[in-house]
């Protein structure tokens, strides 16, 4: 069997498993059309231009079928996503075990204010505050590949409290405003229930600066390498809060640890700026498109101090990792990590920096697979489109993973999909369930 036939056979097998996940046989045709539209070349991956590409002789009928499938049909996002994830995960684990569960979010710029979840908020894609939607994700990552495993829209407070807006966008009753870190925890819990291999959780300061997020990860038995702000309080190495005051004989005996005059925690920045020159080491963590990625780092053992005066004992010791590039006037990034004490500095840096794969994931899904091209306004359509983009990505990532060593995803850009790669079930043709 030639390479094209092998590719087509693998795609058909993958598609059949996705068809089983969406439930009804009459959804398989539009599912195949939608996935193929995402995989084919084209500047816009919204429904109408994709329909014109996959079945140019029946554009109106194909468009209607695909639009109903993505915006209205009641198939379950998580079920389809699990099939796509497991398909790619097989190839990821063939190269190396999962190194991290990476929590991140991405902004999708939007005009107007009617699309679900849109408000003026920070948009990473633009690097500024703008009208956008923000989705929270969890990905399973190692040194060679990454696999998206969770995808959920962040619902801003104004949307959570506006019944009319919610009704028009089809927001389900159970979807309420939550901080992004709480959304991430719920997705992590769901993945734990599916018995996926646990690994350290990696997140930026938008998540790691929430002490509750880090505490909840610890309660779940998960270690982490989480970004924090420079003003995060810590006890320097070898220091901790004072024990509770001696009992005076009156009232309840004191139980909380305490601080004292001249005995206070410091900010991560103050601690970093006071470290000796010998504490800093140059670490190379990966090869980038512009050469070797390296910087200067220090790692020290500290105790986080957040509200410890309300606790019976000091918080446990963990790593504080600091990055201070040689040409910068001050440290630029900070992380707290509960990985084992014996970890090598290079391993700790590589773990904290592994988020670069997810940033590249988002860019590839936007540039090549139209993640940010959906034009509908509803909750269901937003999640359906996002999960279908993930399904297309997982197929390409698995194909890449079959190579040894794996190649960049650009090796399998949609424009290079073999000629004749078109849906046989377009425009309502039904496949057998």
C-alpha positions in Angstrom: 0.0 0.0 0.0 1.5 3.4 -1.0 1.9 6.3 1.5 -1.2 8.1 0.3 -3.3 5.0 0.8 -1.8 4.5 4.3 -2.6 8.1 5.2 -6.2 7.8 3.9 -6.7 4.5 5.7 -5.5 6.0 9.0 -7.7 9.1 8.5 -10.7 6.9 7.8 -10.1 4.8 10.9 -9.6 8.0 13.0 -12.8 9.5 11.5 -14.8 6.4 12.3 -13.9 6.7 16.0 -14.8 10.3 16.0 -18.1 9.4 14.3 -18.8 7.0 17.1 -18.2 9.8 19.6 -20.7 12.2 18.0 -23.4 9.7 18.3 -25.7 9.8 15.2 -24.8 8.4 11.8 -26.2 11.5 10.1 -23.5 13.6 11.8 -20.7 11.7 10.2 -20.9 13.4 6.8 -20.7 17.0 8.2 -18.0 15.8 10.7 -15.9 14.6 7.8 -16.6 17.7 5.8 -15.7 20.0 8.7 -12.4 18.2 9.6 -11.4 18.1 5.9 -12.2 21.8 5.6 -9.9 22.5 8.5 -7.1 20.4 7.1 -7.2 21.8 3.6 -5.4 25.0 2.7 -7.3 28.3 2.8 -7.0 31.7 4.5 -10.4 31.4 6.3 -11.6 28.3 8.2 -15.1 29.5 8.9 -18.1 27.4 7.7 -18.9 29.0 4.4 -15.4 29.0 2.8 -14.7 25.5 4.0 -18.0 24.3 2.6 -17.1 25.8 -0.8 -13.8 23.9 -0.8 -15.0 20.5 0.3 -18.0 20.3 -2.0 -18.0 23.2 -4.6 -20.9 21.7 -6.5 -23.3 21.8 -3.5 -22.1 24.8 -1.5 -25.4 25.8 0.0 -26.3 22.3 1.1 -22.8 21.6 2.5 -22.7 24.9 4.3 -26.1 24.3 5.9 -25.1 20.8 7.0 -21.8 21.9 8.5 -23.3 24.9 10.2 -26.0 22.8 11.9 -23.3 20.3 13.0 -21.0 22.8 14.6 -23.5 25.3 16.0 -26.6 23.3 16.9 -26.1 19.5 17.0 -26.0 18.2 20.6 -22.9 16.1 20.6 -20.6 16.1 23.5 -17.3 18.1 23.2 -15.4 16.1 25.9 -16.2 12.8 24.4 -14.9 13.7 21.0 -11.9 15.5 22.5 -11.0 12.3 24.5 -10.9 10.3 21.3 -8.7 12.9 19.5 -6.4 13.2 22.5 -5.9 9.4 22.9 -5.1 9.1 19.2 -2.2 11.6 19.5 -1.2 10.4 23.0 -0.3 7.0 21.6 2.4 8.6 19.5 3.5 11.0 22.2 4.1 8.2 24.7 6.0 6.2 22.0 8.8 8.7 22.2 8.8 9.5 25.9 6.5 9.6 28.9 4.4 12.7 29.6 6.6 15.3 31.2 4.0 17.9 32.3 0.4 18.9 32.2 0.5 22.5 31.0 -2.3 24.9 31.9 -2.6 27.9 29.7 -5.2 30.2 28.0 -5.5 32.0 24.7 -7.3 35.1 23.5 -9.4 35.2 20.4 -10.0 38.8 19.2 -13.6 39.7 18.3 -15.4 42.7 16.9 -18.7 43.6 18.7 -19.9 42.3 22.0 -22.5 39.6 21.1 -20.2 36.6 20.8 -20.3 34.4 23.9 -17.8 35.5 26.5 -16.6 38.6 24.7 -15.5 41.6 26.9 -12.6 43.9 27.0 -9.9 41.9 28.7 -6.2 41.1 28.2 -5.7 39.3 24.9 -2.4 37.5 24.7 -2.7 37.2 20.9 -2.6 41.0 20.7 -0.5 41.7 23.7 -3.0 44.2 25.1 -6.5 44.7 26.4 -9.0 44.3 23.7 -12.4 42.8 22.8 -11.8 39.1 22.9 -12.8 35.6 24.1 -10.5 33.7 26.3 -10.3 29.9 26.5 -8.6 27.8 29.2 -6.7 24.7 28.1 -4.7 21.8 29.6 -2.2 20.0 27.4 -0.1 16.8 27.9 3.5 17.5 27.0 6.9 15.9 26.6 10.1 17.0 24.9 9.0 15.9 21.5 5.2 16.5 21.3 2.2 18.1 23.0 -1.4 17.0 23.0 -4.4 19.3 23.9 -6.6 17.5 26.5 -9.1 20.2 27.7 -10.7 23.3 26.2 -13.2 25.6 27.9 -14.4 29.2 27.5 -13.7 31.6 30.4 -17.0 33.3 31.1 -16.5 36.9 32.4 -18.5 38.1 35.4 -20.7 40.4 33.3 -21.8 37.3 31.3 -22.3 35.2 34.3 -24.8 37.8 35.7 -26.7 38.7 32.6 -29.6 36.2 32.0 -30.6 37.8 28.6 -27.1 37.6 27.3 -26.8 34.0 28.5 -30.1 33.0 26.8 -29.1 34.5 23.5 -25.8 32.8 23.5 -27.1 29.5 24.7 -24.9 29.4 27.9 -25.9 26.4 29.9 -27.2 26.9 33.5 -24.2 25.1 35.0 -21.7 27.5 33.3 -21.0 30.3 35.7 -18.3 32.9 36.1 -15.2 31.4 37.7 -11.6 32.4 37.9 -9.5 30.8 35.2 -7.5 28.8 37.8 -10.7 27.2 39.0 -11.7 26.3 35.5 -8.2 24.7 35.1 -8.7 22.7 38.3 -12.0 21.4 37.1 -10.4 20.3 33.9 -7.5 18.7 35.7 -10.0 16.8 38.0 -11.8 15.5 34.9 -8.5 14.3 33.4 -7.5 12.6 36.7 -10.9 10.7 36.7 -9.9 9.4 33.2 -6.8 7.9 34.8 -4.3 9.8 32.5 -0.7 9.5 33.6 0.0 12.2 36.2 2.8 14.7 35.7 3.9 18.0 37.2 1.5 20.9 36.4 3.1 23.8 34.7 1.4 27.2 34.5 2.3 30.9 34.2 1.8 33.6 36.8 -1.8 34.1 35.8 -2.5 30.8 37.6 0.5 30.3 39.9 0.0 33.6 41.7 -3.2 32.2 43.1 -2.0 30.4 46.2 -5.3 28.4 46.3 -4.5 27.0 42.9 -1.1 25.7 44.1 -2.6 24.4 47.3 -5.3 22.5 45.5 -2.7 20.9 43.2 -0.8 19.7 46.3 -4.0 18.3 47.8 -4.5 16.3 44.6 -1.0 14.8 44.9 0.3 16.8 41.9 3.6 18.6 41.9 3.9 21.9 40.0 6.2 24.5 38.5 4.0 27.6 38.5 4.9 31.2 37.7 4.4 33.8 40.4 4.6 37.6 40.6 7.8 39.3 41.8 5.9 40.6 44.9 5.0 37.1 46.1 6.1 36.7 49.8 8.6 34.0 50.8 10.8 33.1 53.8 14.4 33.1 52.7 16.4 29.9 52.8 16.7 28.5 56.4 14.0 30.9 57.8 10.4 30.3 58.8 7.7 31.9 60.9 8.0 31.9 64.7 6.0 29.3 66.6 2.8 30.3 68.3 3.0 32.6 71.3 3.4 30.9 74.6 0.1 30.4 76.4 -0.6 33.2 78.9 -3.1 31.2 80.9 -6.1 33.2 79.7 -8.5 32.5 76.8 -7.7 30.0 74.2 -4.1 28.9 73.7 -2.6 30.5 70.6 -2.1 28.0 67.7 -1.0 30.1 64.7 2.6 30.7 63.7 3.6 34.3 63.7 5.9 37.0 62.5 7.8 39.5 64.6 9.7 42.7 64.5 12.7 42.0 62.3 11.4 38.6 61.5 9.3 39.0 58.3 9.1 37.3 54.9 10.4 39.2 51.8 9.3 39.5 48.3 10.7 37.1 45.7 12.3 40.1 44.0 14.0 41.3 47.1 15.3 37.8 47.8 16.6 37.4 44.2 18.4 40.7 44.1 20.2 39.8 47.3 21.5 36.4 46.1 25.3 36.2 45.7 26.9 36.0 42.3 27.7 32.3 42.8 24.0 31.5 43.0 23.5 32.3 39.3 24.1 29.8 36.5 23.7 30.0 32.8 21.3 27.2 31.6 20.5 26.1 28.0 17.1 24.6 27.9 16.3 24.0 24.2 17.3 24.7 20.6 15.0 27.4 19.1 14.5 28.7 15.6 17.0 31.5 16.4 19.6 29.3 18.0 20.1 27.9 21.5 17.8 29.3 24.2 19.7 30.2 27.3 19.6 32.5 30.2 20.8 33.0 33.8 19.0 31.2 36.6 19.1 30.7 40.4 17.1 28.2 42.4 16.8 28.3 46.2 14.7 26.5 48.8 12.1 28.8 50.4 8.8 28.7 52.3 5.9 30.6 50.7 4.5 33.0 53.3 1.0 33.7 52.0 -1.3 34.2 55.1 0.8 31.7 57.1 -0.1 33.7 60.3 -3.5 32.0 60.1 -1.9 28.5 59.9 -0.8 26.2 62.7 2.5 25.4 60.9 4.7 27.0 58.3 4.1 26.1 54.7 6.4 23.4 53.3 9.7 24.2 51.7 9.8 24.3 47.9 11.9 25.6 45.1 11.9 29.3 44.1 13.3 29.5 40.5 14.4 32.9 39.2 15.4 34.0 35.8 17.6 37.0 35.4 19.0 37.5 31.9 22.5 39.1 31.9 21.4 42.2 30.1 18.3 42.9 32.1 18.3 45.4 35.0 16.2 43.1 37.2 15.0 39.5 37.3 12.3 38.8 34.7 10.5 35.6 35.8 9.8 33.7 39.0 8.4 30.2 39.7 7.5 28.1 42.7 7.9 24.4 42.3 7.3 21.3 44.5 9.3 18.9 42.4 11.8 16.8 44.5 14.6 18.6 46.2 17.3 16.6 44.3 16.2 17.9 40.9 19.0 19.3 38.7 18.8 23.0 37.9 18.7 22.2 34.2 15.8 19.9 34.7 13.9 22.4 36.7 14.4 25.1 34.1 13.4 22.8 31.3 10.2 22.0 33.1 9.3 25.6 33.9 10.0 26.6 30.3 8.1 23.7 28.6 5.1 26.1 28.1 6.7 27.2 24.8 5.2 24.1 23.2 1.7 25.2 24.1 2.3 28.7 22.8 3.4 27.2 19.5 0.3 24.8 19.6 -2.0 27.8 19.8 -0.2 29.6 17.0 -0.3 26.5 14.7 -4.0 25.9 15.4 -4.8 29.5 14.6 -2.5 29.9 11.6 -3.1 26.5 10.0 -6.4 25.2 11.4 -8.6 28.3 11.9 -9.0 28.1 15.7 -9.9 31.8 15.8 -12.0 31.9 12.6 -15.3 30.7 14.0 -18.0 33.3 13.3 -20.9 32.0 15.4 -21.9 33.6 18.7 -23.1 30.7 20.8 -21.6 28.7 23.6 -22.1 25.3 21.8 -20.6 26.5 18.5 -17.6 28.0 20.2 -16.7 24.7 22.0 -17.6 22.5 19.0 -15.3 24.5 16.7 -12.5 24.6 19.2 -12.7 20.8 19.8 -12.9 20.1 16.0 -9.7 22.2 15.5 -8.1 20.1 18.3 -9.2 16.9 16.5 -7.6 18.1 13.3 -4.5 19.0 15.1 -4.3 15.7 16.9 -4.5 13.8 13.6 -1.6 15.9 12.2 0.4 15.6 15.5 0.0 11.8 15.4 1.2 11.7 11.8 4.2 13.8 12.8 4.8 11.5 15.8 5.1 8.5 13.6 8.4 9.9 12.2 11.5 9.3 14.2 12.5 11.8 15.4 9.2 13.8 15.1 9.3 16.7 12.7 7.8 20.2 13.4 4.1 20.4 12.6 4.8 22.6 9.7 6.0 19.5 7.9 2.4 18.5 7.7 0.8 21.8 7.0 -2.8 21.6 5.7 -1.7 22.9 2.3 0.4 19.7 1.9 -2.6 17.3 2.5 -2.4 14.8 -0.5 -4.4 15.7 -3.6 -7.8 14.0 -3.5 -8.1 14.3 0.2 -11.8 15.3 0.2 -14.8 14.1 2.2 -16.7 11.3 0.7 -19.6 12.0 3.1 -20.1 15.7 2.2 -23.4 17.4 1.8 -25.4 14.9 3.8 -24.1 11.6 2.5 -24.5 9.2 5.5 -21.9 6.9 6.7 -22.8 3.7 8.6 -22.7 4.1 12.3 
